[in-house]
Amino acid sequence: MKQDVTGAKLFREAVAATPQDIRQQMEWSFHIADEIEDALKAKGMTQKELAERIGTSAAAVSRWLGGGHNFTLSTLAKISVVLDTPLIYVAK
């Protein structure tokens, strides 16, 4: 049990030491991955089908859905068009 407490403490310390911008990037990345996964389910589309329609591999889509991916605007635009789902919003 002591290892679990120590591990949790180390995790909290690591998160606290992570720069805010990196934490924000990771939060956005995981949120986008969730949105893509939800849209795939809603459309009844597989990861492989999405990959084929945007010109990438199924393995790449799988990595994206795992979270933590640093998406480019180009990739987000392709995914958004194929899924007919806005993934990001930009304030004007």
Protein Blocks (a to p, Z undefined) as FASTA:
>chain_A
ZZmmmmmmmmmmmmmmpcfklmmmmmmmmmmmmmmmmmmmmnopafklmmmmnopafklm
mmmmngoiacdfklmmmmmmmnopafbdcdZZ
